Every structure is written in structure tokens, then in C-alpha cells.
Amino acid sequence: MEAELTRKIINLMQFARKAGKLIAGTDACLRELNSRGLRLIVIASDTAERSVARMEAAARLALGNTGVTRISSQLELSAALGVPITGIYGITDKQFATRMLEYHSGIAKVEEPSANKST
């Protein structure tokens, strides 16, 4: 189920790219975040912790309501989106961002029960 929801998020990212609503790269995302145009930050799971901390801190300091989510790997995301390898992507469209966060919360719900069973 988790893989299916991750695939749906990547599909939405592909649609956002085609619609011109996807930004790739740390610096580009920071610029858009500072201009209050970013709705969601998608971070690849294998992105360096320093970059992750930098983006999460910037999202907290931004006045807008910008969500942050982590999925997949840099290679998988870059290959699916047809962009050079990078670990940080931004979504500027509210509807795309909202739907991706809904799918991501579904992934979190799938992970929680399995964590409780092992305890």
C-alpha cells in the first residue's frame, strides 16, 4: 500500500512538472519559499541531512503555510520527473500540494500499525 501511495505522489509531481508548478533544486526552492509562492517541499529520503535541516528551518521561518514531506530516493524521483538528480523539489500549486499531503498522511497511517506490532 505504501508503494502505491508513493507512486501516486510521484504521478502528481509529474503532472505538476508538466503544468509548470514544480521547482527542482535547493536554491530554487529557497528563492520561491522566500517569495511566498511555495506550498509544499518534497525531499528525497536519501538527501543529505544538512540540506534537509536547511529546508525544514526555512519552511518553519516562512510566513506561508508550507508543508514538508519525505519520499523515495533522489535517483527515482529525478528519473520519474526527467530532471537532473536533486533531492529537493517544491510544489507551487495549492491543489497539488494538498493532494500530495493527503497521500503522504495515508503512508504514515500504513506505517504506524506495523510499528506498533513489533513493540
Contacts in CASP RR format, 6 or more apart in sequence:
PFRMAT RR
TARGET T0000
AUTHOR 0000-0000-0000
METHOD contacts of the structure
MODEL  1
MEAELTRKIINLMQFARKAGKLIAGTDACLRELNSRGLRLIVIASDTAER
SVARMEAAARLALGNTGVTRISSQLELSAALGVPITGIYGITDKQFATRM
LEYHSGIAKVEEPSANKST
1 110 0 8 1.000
2 107 0 8 1.000
2 110 0 8 1.000
2 111 0 8 1.000
5 103 0 8 1.000
5 104 0 8 1.000
5 106 0 8 1.000
5 107 0 8 1.000
5 110 0 8 1.000
6 71 0 8 1.000
6 72 0 8 1.000
6 107 0 8 1.000
8 103 0 8 1.000
9 42 0 8 1.000
9 69 0 8 1.000
9 71 0 8 1.000
9 100 0 8 1.000
9 103 0 8 1.000
9 104 0 8 1.000
10 71 0 8 1.000
10 72 0 8 1.000
10 76 0 8 1.000
10 77 0 8 1.000
10 80 0 8 1.000
10 81 0 8 1.000
12 96 0 8 1.000
12 99 0 8 1.000
12 100 0 8 1.000
12 103 0 8 1.000
13 22 0 8 1.000
13 42 0 8 1.000
13 77 0 8 1.000
13 80 0 8 1.000
13 81 0 8 1.000
13 89 0 8 1.000
13 91 0 8 1.000
13 96 0 8 1.000
13 100 0 8 1.000
14 80 0 8 1.000
14 81 0 8 1.000
15 96 0 8 1.000
16 22 0 8 1.000
16 91 0 8 1.000
16 93 0 8 1.000
16 96 0 8 1.000
17 81 0 8 1.000
17 82 0 8 1.000
17 83 0 8 1.000
19 93 0 8 1.000
19 96 0 8 1.000
20 92 0 8 1.000
21 91 0 8 1.000
21 92 0 8 1.000
21 93 0 8 1.000
21 96 0 8 1.000
22 81 0 8 1.000
22 89 0 8 1.000
22 90 0 8 1.000
22 91 0 8 1.000
22 92 0 8 1.000
23 29 0 8 1.000
23 32 0 8 1.000
23 38 0 8 1.000
23 89 0 8 1.000
23 90 0 8 1.000
23 91 0 8 1.000
23 92 0 8 1.000
24 81 0 8 1.000
24 83 0 8 1.000
24 84 0 8 1.000
24 86 0 8 1.000
24 88 0 8 1.000
24 89 0 8 1.000
24 90 0 8 1.000
25 86 0 8 1.000
25 87 0 8 1.000
25 88 0 8 1.000
25 89 0 8 1.000
26 51 0 8 1.000
26 54 0 8 1.000
26 55 0 8 1.000
26 86 0 8 1.000
26 87 0 8 1.000
26 88 0 8 1.000
29 38 0 8 1.000
29 41 0 8 1.000
29 55 0 8 1.000
29 88 0 8 1.000
29 89 0 8 1.000
29 90 0 8 1.000
30 55 0 8 1.000
30 58 0 8 1.000
32 38 0 8 1.000
32 90 0 8 1.000
32 92 0 8 1.000
33 41 0 8 1.000
33 58 0 8 1.000
33 59 0 8 1.000
33 62 0 8 1.000
33 66 0 8 1.000
34 58 0 8 1.000
34 62 0 8 1.000
36 62 0 8 1.000
36 63 0 8 1.000
36 64 0 8 1.000
37 92 0 8 1.000
38 62 0 8 1.000
38 66 0 8 1.000
38 90 0 8 1.000
38 91 0 8 1.000
38 92 0 8 1.000
39 65 0 8 1.000
39 66 0 8 1.000
39 67 0 8 1.000
39 90 0 8 1.000
39 91 0 8 1.000
39 92 0 8 1.000
39 93 0 8 1.000
39 94 0 8 1.000
39 96 0 8 1.000
39 97 0 8 1.000
39 98 0 8 1.000
40 66 0 8 1.000
40 67 0 8 1.000
40 68 0 8 1.000
40 69 0 8 1.000
40 90 0 8 1.000
40 91 0 8 1.000
40 96 0 8 1.000
40 97 0 8 1.000
40 100 0 8 1.000
40 101 0 8 1.000
41 55 0 8 1.000
41 59 0 8 1.000
41 66 0 8 1.000
41 67 0 8 1.000
41 68 0 8 1.000
41 69 0 8 1.000
41 88 0 8 1.000
41 89 0 8 1.000
41 90 0 8 1.000
41 91 0 8 1.000
42 69 0 8 1.000
42 70 0 8 1.000
42 71 0 8 1.000
42 77 0 8 1.000
42 88 0 8 1.000
42 89 0 8 1.000
42 90 0 8 1.000
42 91 0 8 1.000
42 100 0 8 1.000
43 51 0 8 1.000
43 52 0 8 1.000
43 55 0 8 1.000
43 68 0 8 1.000
43 69 0 8 1.000
43 70 0 8 1.000
43 87 0 8 1.000
43 88 0 8 1.000
43 89 0 8 1.000
44 70 0 8 1.000
44 71 0 8 1.000
44 72 0 8 1.000
44 73 0 8 1.000
44 74 0 8 1.000
44 76 0 8 1.000
44 77 0 8 1.000
44 86 0 8 1.000
44 87 0 8 1.000
44 88 0 8 1.000
45 70 0 8 1.000
45 71 0 8 1.000
45 72 0 8 1.000
45 73 0 8 1.000
46 73 0 8 1.000
46 74 0 8 1.000
46 87 0 8 1.000
47 70 0 8 1.000
47 74 0 8 1.000
47 87 0 8 1.000
47 88 0 8 1.000
51 87 0 8 1.000
51 88 0 8 1.000
52 70 0 8 1.000
55 68 0 8 1.000
55 88 0 8 1.000
56 68 0 8 1.000
59 66 0 8 1.000
59 67 0 8 1.000
59 68 0 8 1.000
67 97 0 8 1.000
67 101 0 8 1.000
69 100 0 8 1.000
69 101 0 8 1.000
69 104 0 8 1.000
71 77 0 8 1.000
71 104 0 8 1.000
71 107 0 8 1.000
74 85 0 8 1.000
74 86 0 8 1.000
74 87 0 8 1.000
75 85 0 8 1.000
77 87 0 8 1.000
77 89 0 8 1.000
78 84 0 8 1.000
78 85 0 8 1.000
78 86 0 8 1.000
78 87 0 8 1.000
81 89 0 8 1.000
91 97 0 8 1.000
91 100 0 8 1.000
END
